[in-house]
């Protein structure tokens, strides 16, 4: 059985988005002042480099 680590998955996602900004371990709000609806945590997030056609893709592992 092949074991894959979260670091390997994040590296593969970064390669999948070569022209985008790719960030890991992202939160949707501050830890000290959480959003009343709840805080979301993304293991990876990709954003296109565009002002007119922005696309944000979040990944939760």
PDB file of N, CA, C, O and CB in Angstrom:
ATOM      1  N   UNK A   1       0.842  -1.180   0.000  1.00  0.00           N
ATOM      2  CA  UNK A   1       0.000   0.000   0.000  1.00  0.00           C
ATOM      3  C   UNK A   1       0.886   1.242   0.000  1.00  0.00           C
ATOM      4  O   UNK A   1       1.809   1.359   0.806  1.00  0.00           O
ATOM      5  CB  UNK A   1      -0.957  -0.001   1.218  1.00  0.00           C
ATOM      6  N   UNK A   2       0.599   2.150  -0.896  1.00  0.00           N
ATOM      7  CA  UNK A   2       1.369   3.379  -1.037  1.00  0.00           C
ATOM      8  C   UNK A   2       0.817   4.449  -0.107  1.00  0.00           C
ATOM      9  O   UNK A   2      -0.380   4.734  -0.129  1.00  0.00           O
ATOM     10  CB  UNK A   2       1.352   3.871  -2.496  1.00  0.00           C
ATOM     11  N   UNK A   3       1.676   5.039   0.703  1.00  0.00           N
ATOM     12  CA  UNK A   3       1.251   6.112   1.594  1.00  0.00           C
ATOM     13  C   UNK A   3       1.680   7.450   0.999  1.00  0.00           C
ATOM     14  O   UNK A   3       2.821   7.617   0.570  1.00  0.00           O
ATOM     15  CB  UNK A   3       1.845   5.923   3.021  1.00  0.00           C
ATOM     16  N   UNK A   4       0.759   8.385   0.982  1.00  0.00           N
ATOM     17  CA  UNK A   4       1.020   9.714   0.457  1.00  0.00           C
ATOM     18  C   UNK A   4       0.836  10.709   1.596  1.00  0.00           C
ATOM     19  O   UNK A   4      -0.171  10.664   2.303  1.00  0.00           O
ATOM     20  CB  UNK A   4       0.081  10.049  -0.750  1.00  0.00           C
ATOM     21  N   UNK A   5       1.798  11.602   1.776  1.00  0.00           N
ATOM     22  CA  UNK A   5       1.714  12.588   2.850  1.00  0.00           C
ATOM     23  C   UNK A   5       0.994  13.840   2.363  1.00  0.00           C
ATOM     24  O   UNK A   5       0.857  14.057   1.159  1.00  0.00           O
ATOM     25  CB  UNK A   5       3.119  12.946   3.372  1.00  0.00           C
ATOM     26  N   UNK A   6       0.539  14.655   3.299  1.00  0.00           N
ATOM     27  CA  UNK A   6      -0.138  15.903   2.938  1.00  0.00           C
ATOM     28  C   UNK A   6       0.825  16.861   2.235  1.00  0.00           C
ATOM     29  O   UNK A   6       0.407  17.644   1.382  1.00  0.00           O
ATOM     30  CB  UNK A   6      -0.734  16.575   4.191  1.00  0.00           C
ATOM     31  N   UNK A   7       2.098  16.804   2.583  1.00  0.00           N
ATOM     32  CA  UNK A   7       3.089  17.655   1.919  1.00  0.00           C
ATOM     33  C   UNK A   7       3.210  17.289   0.444  1.00  0.00           C
ATOM     34  O   UNK A   7       3.314  18.175  -0.405  1.00  0.00           O
ATOM     35  CB  UNK A   7       4.461  17.531   2.612  1.00  0.00           C
ATOM     36  N   UNK A   8       3.199  16.009   0.131  1.00  0.00           N
ATOM     37  CA  UNK A   8       3.265  15.570  -1.265  1.00  0.00           C
ATOM     38  C   UNK A   8       2.026  16.003  -2.042  1.00  0.00           C
ATOM     39  O   UNK A   8       2.124  16.370  -3.213  1.00  0.00           O
ATOM     40  CB  UNK A   8       3.422  14.050  -1.337  1.00  0.00           C
ATOM     41  N   UNK A   9       0.869  15.961  -1.401  1.00  0.00           N
ATOM     42  CA  UNK A   9      -0.366  16.395  -2.053  1.00  0.00           C
ATOM     43  C   UNK A   9      -0.302  17.892  -2.327  1.00  0.00           C
ATOM     44  O   UNK A   9      -0.686  18.333  -3.410  1.00  0.00           O
ATOM     45  CB  UNK A   9      -1.602  16.055  -1.180  1.00  0.00           C
ATOM     46  N   UNK A  10       0.174  18.677  -1.374  1.00  0.00           N
ATOM     47  CA  UNK A  10       0.284  20.124  -1.562  1.00  0.00           C
ATOM     48  C   UNK A  10       1.275  20.472  -2.671  1.00  0.00           C
ATOM     49  O   UNK A  10       1.042  21.409  -3.435  1.00  0.00           O
ATOM     50  CB  UNK A  10       0.709  20.794  -0.255  1.00  0.00           C
ATOM     51  N   UNK A  11       2.370  19.734  -2.766  1.00  0.00           N
ATOM     52  CA  UNK A  11       3.327  19.955  -3.848  1.00  0.00           C
ATOM     53  C   UNK A  11       2.704  19.627  -5.200  1.00  0.00           C
ATOM     54  O   UNK A  11       2.940  20.333  -6.180  1.00  0.00           O
ATOM     55  CB  UNK A  11       4.589  19.111  -3.630  1.00  0.00           C
ATOM     56  N   UNK A  12       1.912  18.564  -5.258  1.00  0.00           N
ATOM     57  CA  UNK A  12       1.239  18.195  -6.500  1.00  0.00           C
ATOM     58  C   UNK A  12       0.209  19.250  -6.900  1.00  0.00           C
ATOM     59  O   UNK A  12       0.074  19.563  -8.083  1.00  0.00           O
ATOM     60  CB  UNK A  12       0.563  16.826  -6.354  1.00  0.00           C
ATOM     61  N   UNK A  13      -0.516  19.799  -5.930  1.00  0.00           N
ATOM     62  CA  UNK A  13      -1.479  20.857  -6.221  1.00  0.00           C
ATOM     63  C   UNK A  13      -0.774  22.120  -6.712  1.00  0.00           C
ATOM     64  O   UNK A  13      -1.273  22.794  -7.614  1.00  0.00           O
ATOM     65  CB  UNK A  13      -2.319  21.171  -4.978  1.00  0.00           C
ATOM     66  N   UNK A  14       0.369  22.444  -6.135  1.00  0.00           N
ATOM     67  CA  UNK A  14       1.147  23.606  -6.582  1.00  0.00           C
ATOM     68  C   UNK A  14       1.601  23.413  -8.029  1.00  0.00           C
ATOM     69  O   UNK A  14       1.609  24.369  -8.805  1.00  0.00           O
ATOM     70  CB  UNK A  14       2.374  23.831  -5.658  1.00  0.00           C
ATOM     71  N   UNK A  15       1.976  22.199  -8.396  1.00  0.00           N
ATOM     72  CA  UNK A  15       2.362  21.919  -9.785  1.00  0.00           C
ATOM     73  C   UNK A  15       1.150  21.971 -10.715  1.00  0.00           C
ATOM     74  O   UNK A  15       1.290  22.296 -11.894  1.00  0.00           O
ATOM     75  CB  UNK A  15       3.042  20.541  -9.886  1.00  0.00           C
ATOM     76  N   UNK A  16      -0.020  21.659 -10.203  1.00  0.00           N
ATOM     77  CA  UNK A  16      -1.253  21.703 -10.982  1.00  0.00           C
ATOM     78  C   UNK A  16      -1.645  23.150 -11.310  1.00  0.00           C
ATOM     79  O   UNK A  16      -2.326  23.394 -12.306  1.00  0.00           O
ATOM     80  CB  UNK A  16      -2.390  21.005 -10.218  1.00  0.00           C
ATOM     81  N   UNK A  17      -1.221  24.103 -10.483  1.00  0.00           N
ATOM     82  CA  UNK A  17      -1.520  25.526 -10.658  1.00  0.00           C
ATOM     83  C   UNK A  17      -0.216  26.306 -10.892  1.00  0.00           C
ATOM     84  O   UNK A  17       0.139  27.142 -10.061  1.00  0.00           O
ATOM     85  CB  UNK A  17      -2.282  26.087  -9.414  1.00  0.00           C
ATOM     86  N   UNK A  18       0.497  26.062 -11.983  1.00  0.00           N
ATOM     87  CA  UNK A  18       1.812  26.699 -12.167  1.00  0.00           C
ATOM     88  C   UNK A  18       1.753  28.208 -12.416  1.00  0.00           C
ATOM     89  O   UNK A  18       2.700  28.920 -12.083  1.00  0.00           O
ATOM     90  CB  UNK A  18       2.522  26.048 -13.314  1.00  0.00           C
ATOM     91  N   UNK A  19       0.661  28.704 -12.994  1.00  0.00           N
ATOM     92  CA  UNK A  19       0.572  30.128 -13.324  1.00  0.00           C
ATOM     93  C   UNK A  19      -0.201  30.922 -12.278  1.00  0.00           C
ATOM     94  O   UNK A  19      -0.357  32.135 -12.419  1.00  0.00           O
ATOM     95  CB  UNK A  19      -0.082  30.304 -14.678  1.00  0.00           C
ATOM     96  N   UNK A  20      -0.677  30.273 -11.252  1.00  0.00           N
ATOM     97  CA  UNK A  20      -1.487  30.930 -10.225  1.00  0.00           C
ATOM     98  C   UNK A  20      -0.664  31.181  -8.965  1.00  0.00           C
ATOM     99  O   UNK A  20       0.414  30.617  -8.778  1.00  0.00           O
ATOM    100  CB  UNK A  20      -2.723  30.080  -9.889  1.00  0.00           C
ATOM    101  N   UNK A  21      -1.208  32.049  -8.104  1.00  0.00           N
ATOM    102  CA  UNK A  21      -0.654  32.173  -6.758  1.00  0.00           C
ATOM    103  C   UNK A  21      -1.159  30.969  -5.979  1.00  0.00           C
ATOM    104  O   UNK A  21      -2.360  30.700  -5.975  1.00  0.00           O
ATOM    105  CB  UNK A  21      -1.067  33.543  -6.062  1.00  0.00           C
ATOM    106  N   UNK A  22      -0.273  30.245  -5.325  1.00  0.00           N
ATOM    107  CA  UNK A  22      -0.689  29.078  -4.554  1.00  0.00           C
ATOM    108  C   UNK A  22      -0.200  29.234  -3.126  1.00  0.00           C
ATOM    109  O   UNK A  22       0.991  29.434  -2.883  1.00  0.00           O
ATOM    110  CB  UNK A  22      -0.149  27.765  -5.182  1.00  0.00           C
ATOM    111  N   UNK A  23      -1.127  29.142  -2.186  1.00  0.00           N
ATOM    112  CA  UNK A  23      -0.829  29.291  -0.761  1.00  0.00           C
ATOM    113  C   UNK A  23      -1.249  28.029  -0.024  1.00  0.00           C
ATOM    114  O   UNK A  23      -2.169  27.333  -0.454  1.00  0.00           O
ATOM    115  CB  UNK A  23      -1.544  30.535  -0.167  1.00  0.00           C
ATOM    116  N   UNK A  24      -0.586  27.735   1.070  1.00  0.00           N
ATOM    117  CA  UNK A  24      -0.978  26.599   1.895  1.00  0.00           C
ATOM    118  C   UNK A  24      -1.342  27.087   3.292  1.00  0.00           C
ATOM    119  O   UNK A  24      -0.886  28.138   3.741  1.00  0.00           O
ATOM    120  CB  UNK A  24       0.156  25.545   1.960  1.00  0.00           C
ATOM    121  N   UNK A  25      -2.174  26.300   3.966  1.00  0.00           N
ATOM    122  CA  UNK A  25      -2.601  26.584   5.345  1.00  0.00           C
ATOM    123  C   UNK A  25      -3.229  27.976   5.467  1.00  0.00           C
ATOM    124  O   UNK A  25      -2.725  28.823   6.205  1.00  0.00           O
ATOM    125  CB  UNK A  25      -1.405  26.467   6.304  1.00  0.00           C
ATOM    126  N   UNK A  26      -4.320  28.209   4.749  1.00  0.00           N
ATOM    127  CA  UNK A  26      -5.003  29.511   4.727  1.00  0.00           C
ATOM    128  C   UNK A  26      -6.255  29.477   5.601  1.00  0.00           C
ATOM    129  O   UNK A  26      -6.912  28.443   5.726  1.00  0.00           O
ATOM    130  CB  UNK A  26      -5.377  29.905   3.279  1.00  0.00           C
ATOM    131  N   UNK A  27      -6.575  30.622   6.203  1.00  0.00           N
ATOM    132  CA  UNK A  27      -7.793  30.765   6.996  1.00  0.00           C
ATOM    133  C   UNK A  27      -8.638  31.877   6.390  1.00  0.00           C
ATOM    134  O   UNK A  27      -8.114  32.774   5.730  1.00  0.00           O
ATOM    135  CB  UNK A  27      -7.464  31.066   8.495  1.00  0.00           C
ATOM    136  N   UNK A  28      -9.947  31.815   6.614  1.00  0.00           N
ATOM    137  CA  UNK A  28     -10.846  32.821   6.056  1.00  0.00           C
ATOM    138  C   UNK A  28     -11.047  34.019   6.972  1.00  0.00           C
ATOM    139  O   UNK A  28     -11.628  35.018   6.550  1.00  0.00           O
ATOM    140  CB  UNK A  28     -12.175  32.200   5.752  1.00  0.00           C
ATOM    141  N   UNK A  29     -10.583  33.944   8.212  1.00  0.00           N
ATOM    142  CA  UNK A  29     -10.723  35.079   9.124  1.00  0.00           C
ATOM    143  C   UNK A  29      -9.636  35.007  10.190  1.00  0.00           C
ATOM    144  O   UNK A  29      -8.842  34.067  10.217  1.00  0.00           O
ATOM    145  CB  UNK A  29     -12.133  35.099   9.779  1.00  0.00           C
ATOM    146  N   UNK A  30      -9.610  35.985  11.049  1.00  0.00           N
ATOM    147  CA  UNK A  30      -8.612  36.059  12.096  1.00  0.00           C
ATOM    148  C   UNK A  30      -8.863  35.001  13.178  1.00  0.00           C
ATOM    149  O   UNK A  30     -10.010  34.661  13.467  1.00  0.00           O
ATOM    150  CB  UNK A  30      -8.601  37.455  12.710  1.00  0.00           C
ATOM    151  N   UNK A  31      -7.800  34.495  13.760  1.00  0.00           N
ATOM    152  CA  UNK A  31      -7.936  33.535  14.854  1.00  0.00           C
ATOM    153  C   UNK A  31      -8.438  34.220  16.121  1.00  0.00           C
ATOM    154  O   UNK A  31      -9.189  33.630  16.898  1.00  0.00           O
ATOM    155  CB  UNK A  31      -6.596  32.840  15.125  1.00  0.00           C
ATOM    156  N   UNK A  32      -8.019  35.471  16.326  1.00  0.00           N
ATOM    157  CA  UNK A  32      -8.391  36.198  17.543  1.00  0.00           C
ATOM    158  C   UNK A  32      -9.795  36.786  17.463  1.00  0.00           C
ATOM    159  O   UNK A  32     -10.466  36.914  18.487  1.00  0.00           O
ATOM    160  CB  UNK A  32      -7.393  37.306  17.810  1.00  0.00           C
ATOM    161  N   UNK A  33     -10.248  37.143  16.268  1.00  0.00           N
ATOM    162  CA  UNK A  33     -11.582  37.697  16.079  1.00  0.00           C
ATOM    163  C   UNK A  33     -12.316  36.848  15.042  1.00  0.00           C
ATOM    164  O   UNK A  33     -12.481  37.270  13.898  1.00  0.00           O
ATOM    165  CB  UNK A  33     -11.514  39.197  15.635  1.00  0.00           C
ATOM    166  N   UNK A  34     -12.758  35.651  15.439  1.00  0.00           N
ATOM    167  CA  UNK A  34     -13.372  34.738  14.460  1.00  0.00           C
ATOM    168  C   UNK A  34     -14.704  35.260  13.930  1.00  0.00           C
ATOM    169  O   UNK A  34     -15.412  36.003  14.610  1.00  0.00           O
ATOM    170  CB  UNK A  34     -13.580  33.367  15.087  1.00  0.00           C
ATOM    171  N   UNK A  35     -15.020  34.866  12.736  1.00  0.00           N
ATOM    172  CA  UNK A  35     -16.285  35.196  12.097  1.00  0.00           C
ATOM    173  C   UNK A  35     -17.409  34.459  12.833  1.00  0.00           C
ATOM    174  O   UNK A  35     -17.251  33.285  13.168  1.00  0.00           O
ATOM    175  CB  UNK A  35     -16.263  34.823  10.577  1.00  0.00           C
ATOM    176  N   UNK A  36     -18.547  35.129  13.091  1.00  0.00           N
ATOM    177  CA  UNK A  36     -19.646  34.446  13.780  1.00  0.00           C
ATOM    178  C   UNK A  36     -20.144  33.199  13.039  1.00  0.00           C
ATOM    179  O   UNK A  36     -20.671  32.280  13.667  1.00  0.00           O
ATOM    180  CB  UNK A  36     -20.798  35.406  13.972  1.00  0.00           C
ATOM    181  N   UNK A  37     -19.983  33.160  11.720  1.00  0.00           N
ATOM    182  CA  UNK A  37     -20.430  32.001  10.944  1.00  0.00           C
ATOM    183  C   UNK A  37     -19.422  30.859  11.005  1.00  0.00           C
ATOM    184  O   UNK A  37     -19.708  29.753  10.546  1.00  0.00           O
ATOM    185  CB  UNK A  37     -20.672  32.401   9.493  1.00  0.00           C
ATOM    186  N   UNK A  38     -18.257  31.118  11.561  1.00  0.00           N
ATOM    187  CA  UNK A  38     -17.250  30.077  11.679  1.00  0.00           C
ATOM    188  C   UNK A  38     -16.067  30.310  10.748  1.00  0.00           C
ATOM    189  O   UNK A  38     -16.200  30.914   9.684  1.00  0.00           O
ATOM    190  CB  UNK A  38     -17.866  28.733  11.394  1.00  0.00           C
ATOM    191  N   UNK A  39     -14.921  29.823  11.169  1.00  0.00           N
ATOM    192  CA  UNK A  39     -13.707  29.986  10.394  1.00  0.00           C
ATOM    193  C   UNK A  39     -13.481  28.744   9.530  1.00  0.00           C
ATOM    194  O   UNK A  39     -13.631  27.615   9.996  1.00  0.00           O
ATOM    195  CB  UNK A  39     -12.497  30.241  11.320  1.00  0.00           C
ATOM    196  N   UNK A  40     -13.118  28.970   8.272  1.00  0.00           N
ATOM    197  CA  UNK A  40     -12.772  27.874   7.379  1.00  0.00           C
ATOM    198  C   UNK A  40     -11.257  27.805   7.251  1.00  0.00           C
ATOM    199  O   UNK A  40     -10.579  28.833   7.222  1.00  0.00           O
ATOM    200  CB  UNK A  40     -13.440  28.052   5.988  1.00  0.00           C
ATOM    201  N   UNK A  41     -10.738  26.602   7.176  1.00  0.00           N
ATOM    202  CA  UNK A  41      -9.301  26.412   6.982  1.00  0.00           C
ATOM    203  C   UNK A  41      -9.093  25.633   5.688  1.00  0.00           C
ATOM    204  O   UNK A  41      -9.682  24.573   5.479  1.00  0.00           O
ATOM    205  CB  UNK A  41      -8.653  25.664   8.201  1.00  0.00           C
ATOM    206  N   UNK A  42      -8.244  26.182   4.828  1.00  0.00           N
ATOM    207  CA  UNK A  42      -7.910  25.513   3.579  1.00  0.00           C
ATOM    208  C   UNK A  42      -6.487  24.995   3.665  1.00  0.00           C
ATOM    209  O   UNK A  42      -5.590  25.706   4.118  1.00  0.00           O
ATOM    210  CB  UNK A  42      -8.079  26.465   2.368  1.00  0.00           C
ATOM    211  N   UNK A  43      -6.279  23.772   3.238  1.00  0.00           N
ATOM    212  CA  UNK A  43      -4.929  23.219   3.179  1.00  0.00           C
ATOM    213  C   UNK A  43      -4.166  23.793   1.992  1.00  0.00           C
ATOM    214  O   UNK A  43      -2.939  23.887   2.026  1.00  0.00           O
ATOM    215  CB  UNK A  43      -4.977  21.687   3.090  1.00  0.00           C
ATOM    216  N   UNK A  44      -4.876  24.171   0.961  1.00  0.00           N
ATOM    217  CA  UNK A  44      -4.275  24.797  -0.202  1.00  0.00           C
ATOM    218  C   UNK A  44      -5.269  25.731  -0.857  1.00  0.00           C
ATOM    219  O   UNK A  44      -6.470  25.460  -0.850  1.00  0.00           O
ATOM    220  CB  UNK A  44      -3.790  23.744  -1.198  1.00  0.00           C
ATOM    221  N   UNK A  45      -4.781  26.846  -1.432  1.00  0.00           N
ATOM    222  CA  UNK A  45      -5.653  27.792  -2.101  1.00  0.00           C
ATOM    223  C   UNK A  45      -4.920  28.356  -3.308  1.00  0.00           C
ATOM    224  O   UNK A  45      -3.773  28.787  -3.196  1.00  0.00           O
ATOM    225  CB  UNK A  45      -6.097  28.925  -1.137  1.00  0.00           C
ATOM    226  N   UNK A  46      -5.573  28.353  -4.453  1.00  0.00           N
ATOM    227  CA  UNK A  46      -4.990  28.880  -5.686  1.00  0.00           C
ATOM    228  C   UNK A  46      -5.818  30.070  -6.149  1.00  0.00           C
ATOM    229  O   UNK A  46      -7.048  30.021  -6.125  1.00  0.00           O
ATOM    230  CB  UNK A  46      -4.923  27.785  -6.795  1.00  0.00           C
ATOM    231  N   UNK A  47      -5.141  31.146  -6.572  1.00  0.00           N
ATOM    232  CA  UNK A  47      -5.795  32.339  -7.105  1.00  0.00           C
ATOM    233  C   UNK A  47      -5.176  32.670  -8.458  1.00  0.00           C
ATOM    234  O   UNK A  47      -3.954  32.688  -8.604  1.00  0.00           O
ATOM    235  CB  UNK A  47      -5.664  33.546  -6.120  1.00  0.00           C
ATOM    236  N   UNK A  48      -6.025  32.930  -9.439  1.00  0.00           N
ATOM    237  CA  UNK A  48      -5.511  33.308 -10.748  1.00  0.00           C
ATOM    238  C   UNK A  48      -4.882  34.688 -10.675  1.00  0.00           C
ATOM    239  O   UNK A  48      -5.274  35.508  -9.845  1.00  0.00           O
ATOM    240  CB  UNK A  48      -6.628  33.279 -11.806  1.00  0.00           C
ATOM    241  N   UNK A  49      -3.913  34.949 -11.535  1.00  0.00           N
ATOM    242  CA  UNK A  49      -3.245  36.252 -11.587  1.00  0.00           C
ATOM    243  C   UNK A  49      -3.977  37.138 -12.585  1.00  0.00           C
ATOM    244  O   UNK A  49      -3.483  37.391 -13.684  1.00  0.00           O
ATOM    245  CB  UNK A  49      -1.738  36.102 -11.977  1.00  0.00           C
ATOM    246  N   UNK A  50      -5.156  37.606 -12.195  1.00  0.00           N
ATOM    247  CA  UNK A  50      -5.972  38.417 -13.080  1.00  0.00           C
ATOM    248  C   UNK A  50      -6.808  39.381 -12.254  1.00  0.00           C
ATOM    249  O   UNK A  50      -7.323  39.026 -11.194  1.00  0.00           O
ATOM    250  CB  UNK A  50      -6.871  37.533 -13.968  1.00  0.00           C
ATOM    251  N   UNK A  51      -6.935  40.610 -12.756  1.00  0.00           N
ATOM    252  CA  UNK A  51      -7.807  41.584 -12.095  1.00  0.00           C
ATOM    253  C   UNK A  51      -9.243  41.451 -12.575  1.00  0.00           C
ATOM    254  O   UNK A  51     -10.175  41.759 -11.833  1.00  0.00           O
ATOM    255  CB  UNK A  51      -7.304  43.006 -12.343  1.00  0.00           C
ATOM    256  N   UNK A  52      -9.432  40.995 -13.809  1.00  0.00           N
ATOM    257  CA  UNK A  52     -10.765  40.958 -14.389  1.00  0.00           C
ATOM    258  C   UNK A  52     -11.452  39.600 -14.265  1.00  0.00           C
ATOM    259  O   UNK A  52     -12.680  39.542 -14.192  1.00  0.00           O
ATOM    260  CB  UNK A  52     -10.688  41.342 -15.826  1.00  0.00           C
ATOM    261  N   UNK A  53     -10.698  38.523 -14.239  1.00  0.00           N
ATOM    262  CA  UNK A  53     -11.296  37.181 -14.175  1.00  0.00           C
ATOM    263  C   UNK A  53     -10.703  36.403 -13.005  1.00  0.00           C
ATOM    264  O   UNK A  53     -10.102  35.344 -13.186  1.00  0.00           O
ATOM    265  CB  UNK A  53     -11.072  36.410 -15.507  1.00  0.00           C
ATOM    266  N   UNK A  54     -10.881  36.943 -11.809  1.00  0.00           N
ATOM    267  CA  UNK A  54     -10.325  36.306 -10.616  1.00  0.00           C
ATOM    268  C   UNK A  54     -11.062  34.994 -10.336  1.00  0.00           C
ATOM    269  O   UNK A  54     -12.292  34.939 -10.362  1.00  0.00           O
ATOM    270  CB  UNK A  54     -10.418  37.258  -9.390  1.00  0.00           C
ATOM    271  N   UNK A  55     -10.304  33.968 -10.074  1.00  0.00           N
ATOM    272  CA  UNK A  55     -10.863  32.666  -9.715  1.00  0.00           C
ATOM    273  C   UNK A  55     -10.094  32.152  -8.513  1.00  0.00           C
ATOM    274  O   UNK A  55      -8.867  32.059  -8.553  1.00  0.00           O
ATOM    275  CB  UNK A  55     -10.791  31.653 -10.911  1.00  0.00           C
ATOM    276  N   UNK A  56     -10.802  31.817  -7.444  1.00  0.00           N
ATOM    277  CA  UNK A  56     -10.176  31.295  -6.227  1.00  0.00           C
ATOM    278  C   UNK A  56     -10.652  29.864  -6.047  1.00  0.00           C
ATOM    279  O   UNK A  56     -11.851  29.585  -6.068  1.00  0.00           O
ATOM    280  CB  UNK A  56     -10.524  32.175  -4.967  1.00  0.00           C
ATOM    281  N   UNK A  57      -9.690  28.956  -5.868  1.00  0.00           N
ATOM    282  CA  UNK A  57      -9.999  27.556  -5.657  1.00  0.00           C
ATOM    283  C   UNK A  57      -9.397  27.117  -4.331  1.00  0.00           C
ATOM    284  O   UNK A  57      -8.195  27.269  -4.114  1.00  0.00           O
ATOM    285  CB  UNK A  57      -9.472  26.686  -6.823  1.00  0.00           C
ATOM    286  N   UNK A  58     -10.219  26.576  -3.447  1.00  0.00           N
ATOM    287  CA  UNK A  58      -9.754  26.118  -2.150  1.00  0.00           C
ATOM    288  C   UNK A  58      -9.758  24.603  -2.066  1.00  0.00           C
ATOM    289  O   UNK A  58     -10.646  23.945  -2.609  1.00  0.00           O
ATOM    290  CB  UNK A  58     -10.610  26.702  -1.047  1.00  0.00           C
ATOM    291  N   UNK A  59      -8.759  24.050  -1.381  1.00  0.00           N
ATOM    292  CA  UNK A  59      -8.645  22.605  -1.200  1.00  0.00           C
ATOM    293  C   UNK A  59      -8.568  22.283   0.287  1.00  0.00           C
ATOM    294  O   UNK A  59      -7.777  22.871   1.024  1.00  0.00           O
ATOM    295  CB  UNK A  59      -7.402  22.049  -1.944  1.00  0.00           C
ATOM    296  N   UNK A  60      -9.397  21.349   0.711  1.00  0.00           N
ATOM    297  CA  UNK A  60      -9.352  20.849   2.081  1.00  0.00           C
ATOM    298  C   UNK A  60      -9.025  19.359   2.010  1.00  0.00           C
ATOM    299  O   UNK A  60      -9.751  18.601   1.367  1.00  0.00           O
ATOM    300  CB  UNK A  60     -10.714  21.108   2.843  1.00  0.00           C
ATOM    301  N   UNK A  61      -7.964  18.938   2.650  1.00  0.00           N
ATOM    302  CA  UNK A  61      -7.530  17.546   2.572  1.00  0.00           C
ATOM    303  C   UNK A  61      -8.149  16.715   3.677  1.00  0.00           C
ATOM    304  O   UNK A  61      -7.892  15.514   3.764  1.00  0.00           O
ATOM    305  CB  UNK A  61      -6.015  17.456   2.641  1.00  0.00           C
TER     306      UNK A  61
END
